[in-house]
């Protein structure tokens, strides 16, 4: 179902699901990370019988409705990298930092 969800209108892949498209050498396994409008969440949950999980294979970042621009075109490489920074996987976090540096967004050590 993940591939079908990824193809749904208004679903925009990000994080590990869009890493290879952003030039990051990380492959998504059996998981999907994406952005979706608040108006579409209930329809997707109903259609695909989505339920909360302690170990999800689907992460949807919900974008509020009523934005004055087409947000679907704003999920770019910086957004993908930021989502990867939140990963539990050290390799994904390292790749995200490298991408942000290439995009000239240097991270400060904390």
N, C-alpha and C positions, 0 to 999 in steps of 0.2 A: 504493500500500500504506500510505502514511502515515495517510490518513484511517481506514483499517480498523484500524491499530494503535492510533490514538487512541481508538477505540471499544471496544477490548478491555477486559474486566473487569480492574480493578486498575491500569489505566494512567491517570495523572492528569496532564493538561497543565500546563505551567509555562513560565516565561520568555516568549520571543517567541510561543509557541503559545497562551498564555493572556493575553497583554498586553491585547488588546481587551476581554476579560471583566473585567479589573481597571481599566478606564477609561483605559488608556494608548493613545494614538493611534499604534500601531505594528502593522503587519500582518505576519503570518508568511507567508513565501513558500513555497517547496517544501521545508519543513523541519518537524520536530517535535521539541520538547523536552518531556520528561515524566518523571515519577517512576513507578517500578514496583518491586514487591517482589522480593527476591532469588529467591523461589520461582518467579516467573513469567518471569524473564529467559531461561532456557534454552528454555522452551516458545515464547516469542516469537521467539527467534533461529532455532529450528528451523522454526517455521511460516512465517516470512517470509524465511528464508535470509539473516539479518543477518550482516554481516561488518565487521570494523574498517576504518576509512577515514581517510586524511589530511584529507579534505574531507567530513565526514559531513553528511548531511541529517537524521539522527536522533541525538538525544542522550538517553540514558536515564540518569537518576540512580537508582541502585539503593538501595533502602531495606532495611535488614536485617530478617530475619524474627524473630518472637518479641517484637515490641514490645507493651507492655501496653495499647495503645490503638489505635483505628482511625486510622492515620496519613493515610489517604486524605482525611480531612476537615480535615487540618491544613495543606494546601498552599493558603495564602491569598495575599493581595496582597503581604504583606511577603516571602514566599518567592519569588513571581514577580519582585518587584523585585530581590531579591538575585541571582537567576539572570540577570537582565538586566544587572546590574553586571559580570558576567563576560564579557559580549559583546565582540567585537572592534569592534562598530559604535558609534561615538560618540553617535549619536542614541538608541540603546537605553540606553546608560549614563546619558545626560542625563535621559531619561524615568524611569529607575529612581530616580535621585537625587530628582527632583521628587516621585515617588510616595512615597518614604520620608519626605520632608519633610512631605507631606500626612498621612502616618500618624504623624507626630511622632517619627520616628527620624532626627534630624539627623545628617548625616555630618560628621566632622571632616576638615579638609584634611590631607593627608599629604604 
